């Protein structure tokens, strides 16, 4: 179930969602975490996600300026 809409609150068509998902698949970067790894990213510049954890990580979050 998705709740995604254009700025005018019109639902985004399934075909558009499928195209976006295909672009995500073509451009994704995956890597294996190693102990001590740190990830820093800018939520305004990248889409990000994760696969299920095999070992629960320690997650520390810092939020700078609100947009």
C-alpha positions as CSV (number, residue, x, y, z in Angstrom):
1,X,0.0,0.0,0.0
2,X,1.3,3.4,-1.0
3,X,0.2,6.9,-0.2
4,X,2.1,8.9,-2.7
5,X,0.7,12.0,-4.4
6,X,1.7,14.9,-6.7
7,X,1.8,18.4,-5.2
8,X,-1.9,18.9,-6.1
9,X,-2.8,15.7,-4.1
10,X,-3.5,13.7,-7.3
11,X,-2.3,10.1,-6.8
12,X,0.9,9.2,-8.7
13,X,0.1,6.6,-11.3
14,X,1.3,3.0,-10.9
15,X,3.3,3.3,-14.2
16,X,5.2,6.3,-12.9
17,X,5.9,4.5,-9.6
18,X,7.2,1.5,-11.6
19,X,9.5,3.8,-13.6
20,X,10.9,5.4,-10.5
21,X,11.5,2.0,-8.9
22,X,13.3,0.9,-12.1
23,X,15.6,4.0,-11.9
24,X,16.3,3.2,-8.3
25,X,17.3,-0.3,-9.2
26,X,19.6,0.9,-12.0
27,X,21.4,3.5,-9.8
28,X,21.5,1.9,-6.4
29,X,24.8,1.3,-4.6
30,X,25.0,-1.6,-2.2
31,X,27.8,-2.6,0.1
32,X,28.5,-4.9,3.0
33,X,28.9,-3.3,6.4
34,X,32.0,-4.0,8.5
35,X,32.4,-3.4,12.1
36,X,33.2,0.2,12.7
37,X,31.7,1.5,9.5
38,X,30.1,4.9,9.5
39,X,27.6,6.2,6.9
40,X,26.9,9.9,6.5
41,X,24.4,11.2,3.9
42,X,22.4,14.2,3.1
43,X,18.7,13.3,3.0
44,X,18.1,16.2,0.6
45,X,20.5,14.8,-2.0
46,X,19.9,11.0,-1.9
47,X,17.2,8.5,-1.6
48,X,18.2,5.8,0.9
49,X,17.0,2.5,2.2
50,X,18.3,-0.7,3.6
51,X,18.0,-4.5,3.4
52,X,17.0,-6.3,6.6
53,X,19.6,-6.5,9.3
54,X,21.4,-9.7,10.1
55,X,22.9,-8.2,13.2
56,X,21.3,-5.2,15.0
57,X,23.5,-2.1,14.4
58,X,24.0,0.8,16.7
59,X,22.3,3.8,15.1
60,X,23.2,7.3,16.0
61,X,21.3,10.2,14.4
62,X,22.1,13.9,14.2
63,X,19.8,16.4,12.5
64,X,21.3,19.7,11.6
65,X,19.1,22.4,10.1
66,X,15.4,21.8,9.5
67,X,14.3,22.4,5.9
